[in-house]
Amino acid sequence: MIPNVVPNDDVTASSRLLTLIAIVVVIVGLYFGRQVLIPLALAVVLAFLLTPVVGWLEKCRFGRVPAVLIVLTLAFVGFSSLGWLVAGQLMTIVDQLPSYESTLHHKIQSVRLPDGGRLKKATNTVAELSDDLSAASQSTLDKKTGKTSSSRPIPVQVAQPPSNAPQYLRAVIGPLTGILETSAMVIVFTLFMMIKREDLRNRVIRLAGQGHLSVVTRALDDGSRRLSRYLLLQFVVNIVYGAIFGIGAYGLGIPHALLWGVLASLLRFVPYIGTPIATVFPMAMALAVFPGWREAALIFGLFLVLEVIVGNVIEPWLYGNHTGISSLAILVAAVFWTILWGPVGLILSTPLTVCLILMGRYVPQLNFLEVLLGAEPVLAVEAHFYQRLLALDDEEAREIAEGYLKDTSVISFYDSVLIPALTLAEQDRHLNVLEPPTTSFVFQNTRDFIEELGERSHNQARSGNNPPLGNDAPVDLNNDRDNAPTTTLSGLRVLCVPASDEADELVAIMAAQFLEDLGCDVLQLPVISRADLMNQLPTHHPQLAVISALPPFAAGQARALCKRLRQREPNLKLLVGLWNFDGGPDAAQDRLGSGVADGVVTSLQQMVSFLIQSQGSNPRPGPLRESVTAST
């Protein structure tokens, strides 16, 4: 009996469908369960924020329960006192609004459009047309319904003031019932989370299964560390920001500076739009109090200065990479959580998104969350460089290369970016997924860039500025950093030979650049027939042949070439470069076979190190060699 076998494509499709259904169910649950989930999320954030303080009190010989109660009481008293002061200042502003009427009236009159202006005439015309359209619409509606234009007056009911204490309390507390309920739930959740935090952690591990202890432990440690650090630093930065803003408002003479400072601190937790909104209110107060525009302009200037310094200097320095969220993801998350949970969701959008990224990092089925929301580069540098060449965009490919070269050396760029990119091109070419024009474009632009780097290095050497692109740290070519040999290869006759195709030839050009810089007499051959190669040997009399071979199908050609060279020139030293080979030199040696060559390397740095160590003489520094910064 033949068992039923489900094709892999069907399994993958069903798995994706189940994942999509699960996501939809979770979103629906988040929306309809927001009455409980919002206090729970706020409690989690508060627990992460206050747990370090509780831990510090526990180190001071306080018990767990007393420490939690002390921290929660202080936090509750602090927030309540601050809220009371802010509410008092708000009531004062409401009472003083009539006194600002004349100043605001003069401000409005000063910005009114002149009566004879074109814009004023256009505005009046639009207003008249709007009135005519409204009158015509109302007349048509009256004809259809049979009503006359005159309507009976609408009765107005005057609310009676509360007559006793219970009614007064109900009138005052009624609008605050929802806020008080949420606050009480947050306090209770936070209290139990901080007291039973180890028990909650163990339950999460138990739910994940005993077989995933290491993964869950890393996820919890990573999440708690990142969230706690981010929330604490953000809280401190926003408090300092609000204090400076309030002091600036007080120095400018704007009334109720405490209110504006607190408002700036609180609204700064709201991504993107919080601080501009917090700036509008003191600007409006300055316009209402002062006859001129100077104070409003100064408070706006204070906002700009603080945002530039805090947003571009302090925040990237303190916690720029601790959230791991991309800028677009922050904006999308803010919109998403605001739609689900309203203003509270906007405030919690960043911490909740961090949690989603951690889930995507440690749960394979949710890996797409980290790719979509995370700040880590989606493509490696070599893949990005190769992708732009595939898109026939040589300008952006060069920008990527130049950006990488600003922080590193030429040889590191070749080993880490250019050779891996050529490896990707070789893989695609052998799979027949590259069209001939695209292949030609990739190889030709890579060749041009290699030659440009070599020419640039030689020009800098002639001008006396030896270090080319990137870092000019001294070379360290030995595995032992304390005993890095420095030798010259002057007079060594080297033949650089590509094993098979144009990609091998491009890496041979890179190798020839560095060997020439070390003083070698280098002959770099293009891709030629084996007969032509053998004819070159008596002319050049090489002492060393460097065979350049790129995976995935280079080892066989390199092995065959080494055997022919060995038969023709038994005394010729052979060094095979299986560039970017997985597993390093040992795996490359096993792949090539024993006794085929005198040495096998997988990077240009290893090649230079191998030759220098094998010669053992004194150095002659050169421009490319001085740019080598990493050890083999």
C-alpha positions in Angstrom: 0.0 0.0 0.0 1.5 3.3 -1.1 1.4 6.0 1.7 0.0 9.4 1.0 2.8 11.9 0.6 2.0 15.6 0.8 4.1 17.7 -1.6 6.4 20.2 0.0 4.8 23.1 -1.8 1.4 22.2 -0.4 2.9 21.9 3.1 4.5 25.3 2.7 1.3 26.9 1.4 -0.8 25.5 4.2 1.7 26.6 6.8 1.7 30.1 5.4 -2.1 30.1 5.4 -2.2 29.0 9.0 0.2 31.7 9.9 -1.9 34.3 8.2 -5.0 33.1 9.9 -3.2 33.2 13.3 -2.1 36.8 12.7 -5.7 37.8 11.8 -7.0 36.1 14.9 -4.4 37.8 17.1 -5.2 41.3 15.7 -8.9 40.7 16.2 -8.2 39.6 19.8 -6.0 42.6 20.4 -8.8 44.9 19.4 -11.7 43.3 21.2 -9.7 42.5 24.3 -8.2 46.0 24.7 -10.1 46.7 27.9 -7.9 44.1 29.6 -4.8 44.1 27.3 -4.1 47.8 27.6 -3.8 47.8 31.4 -1.7 44.6 31.0 0.6 46.2 28.5 1.0 49.3 30.6 1.8 47.1 33.6 4.5 45.2 31.7 6.1 48.5 30.6 6.0 49.8 34.2 7.4 46.6 35.5 10.3 46.7 33.2 10.9 50.4 34.1 10.7 49.9 37.9 12.2 46.5 38.3 15.8 47.9 38.3 14.9 50.2 41.3 13.3 47.3 43.1 16.4 45.2 42.5 18.6 48.0 44.0 16.4 48.2 47.1 16.6 44.4 47.5 20.4 44.7 47.5 20.0 47.2 50.3 18.5 44.4 52.5 14.9 45.2 51.8 12.5 42.3 51.2 10.8 41.8 47.8 7.3 42.9 49.0 8.5 46.0 50.9 10.7 47.0 48.0 7.9 46.7 45.5 5.4 48.6 47.7 7.9 51.4 48.3 8.6 51.8 44.6 5.0 51.7 43.6 3.9 54.1 46.3 6.6 56.6 45.4 5.7 56.3 41.7 2.0 56.7 42.4 2.6 59.7 44.7 4.9 61.3 42.2 2.6 60.9 39.3 -0.5 61.9 41.3 1.2 65.1 42.7 2.4 66.0 39.2 -1.0 65.4 37.8 -2.6 67.6 40.5 -0.2 70.4 39.8 -0.8 70.2 36.1 -4.6 70.1 36.5 -4.4 73.2 38.7 -2.5 75.1 36.1 -4.9 74.0 33.4 -7.8 75.3 35.5 -5.9 78.6 35.9 -5.5 78.9 32.2 -9.2 78.3 31.6 -10.1 81.0 34.1 -7.6 83.5 32.5 -8.8 82.9 28.9 -11.1 86.0 28.8 -8.2 88.3 29.7 -6.3 87.1 26.6 -9.1 88.0 24.2 -7.9 91.5 23.4 -4.3 90.4 22.6 -5.5 87.5 20.4 -7.9 89.9 18.7 -5.0 92.3 17.8 -2.9 89.3 16.6 -5.7 88.1 14.3 -6.3 91.6 13.0 -2.6 92.0 12.2 -2.6 89.0 10.0 -5.9 89.7 8.2 -5.7 90.0 4.4 -6.0 93.5 2.9 -9.5 94.2 1.5 -8.3 94.9 -2.0 -6.0 91.9 -2.3 -6.5 89.3 -4.9 -6.4 86.5 -2.3 -9.0 88.3 -0.3 -11.3 88.7 -3.3 -10.9 85.0 -4.1 -11.7 84.1 -0.5 -14.9 86.2 -0.5 -16.0 84.7 -3.9 -15.5 81.2 -2.5 -17.5 82.1 0.6 -20.4 83.6 -1.4 -20.5 80.6 -3.7 -20.6 78.3 -0.7 -23.5 80.3 0.8 -25.5 80.1 -2.5 -24.9 76.3 -2.7 -26.1 75.8 0.9 -29.2 77.9 0.3 -30.0 76.0 -2.9 -29.6 72.7 -1.2 -31.8 73.7 1.7 -34.5 75.0 -0.7 -34.5 71.7 -2.7 -34.7 69.7 0.5 -37.7 71.7 1.7 -39.6 71.2 -1.6 -39.1 67.4 -1.4 -40.2 67.2 2.2 -42.9 69.8 2.0 -41.5 71.8 4.8 -41.2 75.6 4.9 -38.1 77.4 5.6 -39.3 78.6 8.9 -38.9 76.0 11.6 -40.0 75.9 15.2 -37.5 76.9 17.8 -35.5 74.0 19.3 -36.3 73.6 23.0 -33.2 74.0 25.3 -32.9 72.2 28.6 -30.8 73.9 31.3 -28.8 71.4 33.4 -29.5 71.7 37.1 -26.5 71.9 39.4 -26.0 68.9 41.8 -28.0 69.5 45.0 -26.1 67.1 47.3 -22.7 65.5 47.9 -23.4 62.2 46.2 -24.6 63.9 43.1 -21.6 66.2 43.1 -19.2 63.3 43.4 -21.0 61.5 40.6 -20.7 64.5 38.4 -17.0 64.9 39.1 -15.9 61.3 39.2 -18.2 60.0 36.4 -16.1 61.2 33.4 -13.0 59.8 35.2 -14.4 56.3 35.9 -12.7 54.7 32.9 -9.3 56.3 33.7 -9.6 55.3 37.4 -10.5 51.7 36.5 -7.6 51.4 34.1 -5.2 52.9 36.7 -6.3 50.5 39.3 -5.9 47.5 37.0 -2.4 48.7 36.0 -1.3 49.1 39.7 -2.6 45.6 40.6 -0.9 44.0 37.5 2.3 45.8 38.1 2.4 44.8 41.8 2.0 41.1 41.1 4.4 41.1 38.1 7.2 42.6 40.2 6.6 40.4 43.2 6.2 37.2 41.1 8.6 38.0 38.3 10.7 34.8 38.6 7.5 32.7 38.7 6.2 34.4 35.5 9.5 33.9 33.8 9.5 30.1 34.7 5.9 29.8 33.4 6.9 31.3 30.1 9.8 28.9 29.8 7.5 26.0 30.7 4.9 27.1 28.0 7.7 27.2 25.4 8.7 23.6 26.3 11.6 22.0 28.0 13.4 21.4 24.7 13.7 25.1 24.0 15.3 26.3 27.2 18.3 27.9 25.6 16.3 29.8 22.9 13.7 31.0 25.4 16.3 32.0 27.9 18.2 34.1 25.3 14.9 35.6 24.2 13.9 36.6 27.7 17.3 37.9 28.6 17.6 39.9 25.3 14.1 41.3 25.6 14.3 42.3 29.3 17.7 43.8 28.8 16.8 45.8 25.7 13.4 46.9 27.0 14.6 47.9 30.4 17.6 49.8 29.1 15.5 51.5 26.4 12.7 52.5 28.7 15.0 53.7 31.5 17.1 55.8 29.1 14.0 57.2 27.3 12.4 58.1 30.6 15.5 60.0 31.8 16.0 61.7 28.5 12.4 62.9 28.3 12.5 64.1 31.9 15.6 66.1 31.2 14.1 67.4 28.0 11.0 68.5 29.7 12.9 70.2 32.5 15.1 72.2 30.0 12.0 73.1 28.0 10.2 74.3 31.1 13.2 76.3 32.4 13.4 77.9 28.9 9.7 78.8 29.0 10.1 80.2 32.5 13.2 82.3 31.4 11.1 83.7 28.5 8.4 84.7 31.0 5.7 82.4 29.6 3.2 81.7 32.3 2.7 78.1 33.7 6.2 76.9 32.7 5.7 73.8 34.9 2.8 72.7 32.8 4.7 73.1 29.5 7.7 71.2 30.8 5.5 68.3 32.0 3.6 68.3 28.7 6.8 68.2 26.7 8.1 65.3 28.8 4.9 63.3 28.5 4.2 63.9 24.8 7.8 63.1 23.9 6.9 59.4 24.5 4.6 59.7 21.4 6.8 59.1 18.3 7.2 61.9 15.8 4.2 64.1 16.6 4.5 64.3 20.4 7.0 67.1 20.7 5.5 69.4 17.9 2.2 69.2 19.7 3.8 70.0 23.0 5.4 73.1 21.4 2.1 74.4 20.0 0.6 75.1 23.4 3.3 77.3 24.9 3.5 79.1 21.6 -0.2 79.8 21.7 0.2 81.0 25.3 3.0 83.3 24.3 0.8 84.7 21.5 -2.0 85.3 23.9 0.0 87.0 26.7 2.6 89.0 24.8 1.8 91.8 22.3 4.6 90.9 19.9 5.7 87.7 18.2 9.2 87.5 19.8 8.4 85.1 22.6 6.5 82.7 20.4 9.4 82.6 17.9 11.9 82.0 20.7 10.0 79.1 22.2 9.8 77.6 18.7 13.6 78.1 18.4 14.1 76.4 21.7 12.1 73.4 20.5 14.2 73.2 17.3 17.5 73.4 19.2 16.5 70.8 21.7 15.2 68.4 19.0 18.4 68.7 16.9 20.6 68.1 19.9 18.6 65.4 21.6 17.4 63.6 18.4 20.6 63.7 16.5 23.3 63.5 19.2 22.1 62.4 22.6 19.5 59.7 21.6 21.8 57.9 19.0 24.6 58.0 21.6 22.5 56.6 24.4 20.2 54.1 22.8 20.3 54.5 19.1 20.8 50.8 18.5 19.1 49.3 21.6 15.6 49.2 20.2 16.6 47.6 16.9 13.6 49.1 15.1 13.9 50.8 11.7 12.5 54.3 11.3 9.7 53.2 8.9 8.7 50.5 11.3 8.4 53.0 14.2 6.0 55.1 12.0 4.0 52.0 10.8 3.8 50.7 14.4 2.6 54.0 15.7 -0.3 54.0 13.2 -1.1 50.3 13.8 -1.2 50.5 17.6 -3.1 53.8 17.5 -5.8 52.3 15.4 -6.0 49.3 17.7 -5.7 50.9 21.2 -6.0 54.7 20.6 -3.6 57.2 22.3 -2.3 54.5 24.7 -1.3 52.4 21.8 0.6 55.3 20.3 2.6 55.6 23.5 3.2 51.9 23.8 4.0 51.4 20.1 7.8 51.3 20.4 8.0 48.8 23.4 5.4 46.5 21.8 7.2 46.6 18.5 10.5 45.6 20.2 8.6 42.6 21.6 7.4 41.7 18.1 11.0 41.9 16.7 12.2 39.6 19.5 9.5 37.1 18.6 10.6 37.2 15.0 14.2 36.7 16.0 13.6 33.6 18.1 10.5 32.0 16.6 11.4 30.7 13.1 7.8 31.0 11.8 7.7 34.7 12.7 11.1 35.6 11.2 9.5 37.9 8.8 8.7 40.3 11.7 12.4 40.9 12.3 13.0 41.4 8.6 10.1 43.9 8.2 10.6 45.8 11.5 14.2 45.4 12.5 17.0 47.9 11.9 19.6 45.4 11.0 20.7 45.5 7.3 18.5 43.2 5.3 21.3 42.5 2.7 24.9 41.9 3.5 27.3 44.4 1.8 28.5 41.9 -0.8 24.9 40.9 -1.6 23.8 44.6 -1.8 26.8 45.4 -4.1 26.0 42.5 -6.4 22.3 43.2 -6.4 22.9 46.8 -7.7 25.1 45.4 -10.4 22.3 43.0 -11.4 20.0 46.0 -11.6 22.5 47.6 -13.9 23.0 50.4 -11.4 26.8 50.9 -11.3 26.5 54.3 -9.6 24.9 53.0 -6.5 27.2 49.9 -6.5 30.1 52.3 -6.4 28.6 54.3 -3.6 28.3 51.1 -1.6 31.9 50.2 -2.3 33.2 53.7 -1.5 31.2 53.8 1.7 32.7 50.5 2.8 36.2 51.7 1.9 35.9 54.7 4.2 36.1 52.4 7.2 38.3 49.6 6.1 41.2 48.8 3.8 41.4 47.8 0.1 42.4 44.2 0.8 39.6 43.8 3.3 37.2 45.2 0.8 38.4 42.7 -1.8 38.2 39.8 0.6 34.9 40.8 2.3 32.9 42.4 -0.5 34.2 42.0 -4.0 35.3 38.4 -4.0 32.0 37.2 -2.3 30.0 39.3 -4.8 31.9 37.5 -7.7 31.1 34.2 -6.0 27.4 35.0 -6.1 27.7 35.9 -9.7 29.5 32.6 -10.5 26.8 30.7 -8.7 24.0 32.4 -10.7 26.0 32.0 -13.9 26.4 28.3 -13.5 22.7 28.0 -12.6 21.9 29.8 -15.9 19.9 32.5 -14.2 22.0 35.3 -15.6 21.6 36.6 -19.1 24.8 37.2 -21.1 24.4 41.0 -21.1 23.9 41.1 -17.4 26.9 38.9 -16.8 29.0 41.1 -19.1 27.9 44.2 -17.2 28.7 42.7 -13.8 32.2 41.6 -14.8 33.1 44.7 -16.7 32.1 47.1 -14.0 33.9 45.0 -11.4 37.0 45.0 -13.6 36.8 48.8 -14.0 36.5 49.3 -10.3 39.5 47.0 -9.5 41.6 48.8 -12.0 40.5 52.2 -10.7 41.5 51.2 -7.1 44.9 50.0 -8.4 45.5 53.2 -10.3 44.4 55.3 -7.4 46.8 53.5 -5.1 49.7 54.0 -7.4 49.0 57.7 -7.9 48.9 58.2 -4.1 52.2 56.3 -3.8 53.8 58.6 -6.4 52.4 61.7 -4.6 53.9 60.5 -1.2 50.5 59.7 0.3 50.9 56.0 0.7 47.7 54.9 2.4 45.0 54.6 -0.3 41.3 54.3 0.4 40.4 53.4 4.0 42.4 52.9 7.1 46.2 53.3 7.1 46.9 51.1 10.1 50.1 49.0 9.9 49.9 45.6 8.3 49.2 42.6 10.5 49.5 39.5 8.3 50.3 36.8 10.8 47.8 34.8 12.9 50.0 35.8 15.9 49.5 39.6 16.2 52.5 40.0 18.5 54.9 38.4 15.9 53.7 39.8 12.6 56.4 39.3 10.1 57.3 42.2 7.8 59.2 41.1 4.7 59.8 42.1 1.1 59.3 39.9 -1.9 61.4 42.0 -4.1 62.6 40.2 -7.2 60.3 37.2 -6.8 58.9 36.3 -10.2 55.2 35.5 -9.9 52.7 34.3 -12.4 49.0 34.9 -11.7 46.9 32.5 -13.6 43.0 32.3 -13.7 41.9 28.7 -13.4 38.9 28.8 -15.7 36.9 32.0 -16.5 36.6 35.7 -16.2 35.7 35.7 -12.5 38.9 33.9 -11.7 40.8 36.4 -13.8 39.3 39.3 -11.9 40.5 37.9 -8.6 43.9 37.3 -10.2 44.1 41.0 -11.0 43.4 41.8 -7.3 46.2 39.4 -6.3 48.6 40.9 -8.8 48.1 44.4 -7.3 49.2 43.4 -3.9 52.1 41.2 -5.1 53.4 44.1 -7.1 53.2 46.3 -4.1 55.3 43.8 -2.2 58.0 44.1 -4.8 57.3 41.0 -6.9 57.8 40.9 -10.6 54.3 39.9 -11.6 52.9 38.6 -14.8 49.1 38.5 -14.7 47.7 36.4 -17.5 44.1 36.6 -18.9 42.0 33.6 -19.5 44.0 31.8 -22.2 44.3 28.2 -23.5 46.5 25.7 -21.7 48.9 25.7 -24.7 49.4 29.4 -24.6 50.0 29.3 -20.9 52.7 26.7 -21.3 54.3 28.9 -23.9 54.5 31.8 -21.5 56.5 29.8 -18.9 60.0 29.8 -20.7 59.6 33.5 -21.4 58.9 34.7 -17.9 60.8 32.1 -15.9 58.4 32.3 -12.9 59.4 31.1 -9.4 55.8 31.0 -8.2 52.5 30.5 -9.8 49.3 31.7 -8.1 46.3 29.9 -9.4 43.1 31.9 -9.0 39.9 29.9 -8.7 36.4 30.9 -7.5 33.8 28.4 -6.2 31.6 26.6 -6.8 33.3 24.7 -9.7 36.9 26.0 -9.5 38.6 23.3 -7.5 38.6 20.8 -10.4 40.0 23.3 -12.9 42.7 24.4 -10.4 43.7 20.8 -9.7 44.1 20.0 -13.4 46.0 23.2 -14.0 48.4 22.5 -11.1 49.1 19.0 -12.5 50.0 20.3 -16.0 52.2 23.1 -14.5 53.9 20.5 -12.3 54.6 18.3 -15.2 56.0 21.2 -17.3 58.0 22.9 -14.5 58.8 20.5 -11.6 60.6 23.3 -9.6 57.8 25.8 -9.9 56.1 26.6 -6.6 52.3 26.5 -6.8 49.9 28.4 -4.6 46.2 27.9 -5.2 43.7 30.5 -4.1 40.3 28.9 -3.6 38.8 32.2 -2.8 36.0 32.5 -0.3 35.9 28.7 0.1 33.6 27.6 3.0 35.5 26.1 5.8 38.7 28.0 5.3 42.2 26.7 4.2 41.9 23.3 5.7 38.6 22.5 3.9 40.0 24.0 0.7 43.1 21.8 1.0 40.9 18.7 1.5 38.9 19.7 -1.5 41.9 20.2 -3.7 43.7 17.1 -2.6 47.1 16.5 -1.0 50.3 17.0 -2.9 48.7 19.1 -5.7 50.1 22.4 -4.6 52.6 23.9 -2.2 50.0 25.9 -0.5 46.2 26.7 -0.5 44.7 30.0 0.7 41.1 31.3 0.7 41.7 35.0 0.9 44.1 37.7 -0.4 45.3 38.4 3.2 46.2 34.7 3.6 48.0 34.8 0.3 50.2 37.8 1.3 50.8 36.3 4.7 51.8 32.9 3.2 54.3 34.4 0.8 55.8 36.8 3.4 56.3 34.0 6.0 57.8 31.7 3.3 60.4 34.3 2.3 61.4 35.7 5.7 63.3 38.9 4.7 62.8 42.6 5.5 59.9 44.7 4.5 59.5 47.3 1.7 56.2 49.1 2.5 53.9 50.0 -0.3 50.5 51.7 -0.6 48.3 48.7 -0.9 50.2 46.8 1.8 50.0 49.6 4.3 46.2 49.5 3.8 46.0 46.0 5.2 44.4 46.3 8.6 43.0 42.8 9.5 45.0 39.8 10.3 44.8 36.6 8.3 
